[in-house]
Amino acid sequence: MAHRVRPADDRLERRTLPMDAGAQAAISDAIAIATKRRSSGVVPVHLLHALTRSKTGAVADIITRHGGRVEGLNTMLERGL
């Protein structure tokens, strides 16, 4: 198996994917949530919480359209963080 794994110093060149302002804001919010809670890193639940904190955002709209309650989700997320 060792012959199939690239050494750490043998990195692949990758293009950087551009982020729009909304994506950058969501990631910044997730980092702020993780920092405020003194987490050791940013995990998907931080990003989910950042995406659902705004009641007028696209994610909140999708959740509401499918019968979910954004406020209830945020309460559960805050307890879990």
C-alpha positions as CSV (number, residue, x, y, z in Angstrom):
1,M,0.0,0.0,0.0
2,A,2.9,2.4,0.7
3,H,3.6,2.6,-3.1
4,R,0.1,4.0,-3.6
5,V,0.3,6.8,-1.1
6,R,2.1,10.1,-2.1
7,P,4.8,11.3,0.3
8,A,3.8,14.5,2.2
9,D,6.4,16.6,0.4
10,D,5.1,15.4,-3.0
11,R,2.1,17.8,-3.4
12,L,-0.2,18.0,-6.4
13,E,-0.7,21.4,-8.0
14,R,-4.3,22.5,-7.7
15,R,-6.1,25.5,-8.9
16,T,-7.8,27.7,-6.3
17,L,-11.5,27.8,-6.5
18,P,-12.9,31.3,-6.3
19,M,-15.5,32.1,-3.6
20,D,-18.2,34.6,-3.9
21,A,-18.9,37.1,-1.1
22,G,-21.7,35.1,0.4
23,A,-19.5,31.9,0.7
24,Q,-16.7,33.9,2.2
25,A,-19.0,35.5,4.7
26,A,-20.4,32.1,5.7
27,I,-17.0,30.7,6.3
28,S,-15.9,33.8,8.3
29,D,-19.0,33.5,10.4
30,A,-18.3,29.8,11.0
31,I,-14.7,30.7,12.1
32,A,-16.1,33.3,14.4
33,I,-18.6,30.8,16.0
34,A,-15.8,28.3,16.5
35,T,-13.5,30.9,18.0
36,K,-16.2,32.3,20.3
37,R,-16.8,28.7,21.6
38,R,-13.1,28.1,21.9
39,S,-13.3,25.1,19.6
40,S,-10.0,23.5,18.4
41,G,-11.2,23.9,14.8
42,V,-14.0,24.7,12.5
43,V,-16.3,21.7,11.8
44,P,-19.4,21.4,9.5
45,V,-21.8,22.1,12.4
46,H,-20.2,25.6,12.7
47,L,-20.8,26.2,9.1
48,L,-24.4,25.0,9.3
49,H,-25.0,27.2,12.3
50,A,-23.5,30.2,10.4
51,L,-25.7,29.4,7.3
52,T,-28.9,29.2,9.4
53,R,-28.5,32.2,11.7
54,S,-30.0,34.5,9.2
55,K,-33.8,34.0,8.9
56,T,-33.7,35.5,5.4
57,G,-30.9,33.5,3.9
58,A,-31.2,30.9,1.2
59,V,-30.5,28.0,3.6
60,A,-33.2,29.2,6.1
61,D,-35.6,29.5,3.2
62,I,-34.9,25.9,2.0
63,I,-35.4,24.6,5.5
64,T,-38.6,26.5,6.0
65,R,-40.0,25.5,2.6
66,H,-39.5,21.8,3.5
67,G,-41.3,22.1,6.8
68,G,-38.4,22.7,9.1
69,R,-38.0,25.4,11.8
70,V,-34.9,27.4,11.6
71,E,-35.2,28.6,15.2
72,G,-35.5,25.0,16.5
73,L,-32.5,24.0,14.4
74,N,-30.4,26.8,15.8
75,T,-31.4,26.0,19.3
76,M,-30.3,22.4,18.8
77,L,-27.0,23.6,17.1
78,E,-26.2,25.9,20.0
79,R,-26.7,23.1,22.5
80,G,-24.5,20.8,20.5
81,L,-21.7,23.3,20.1
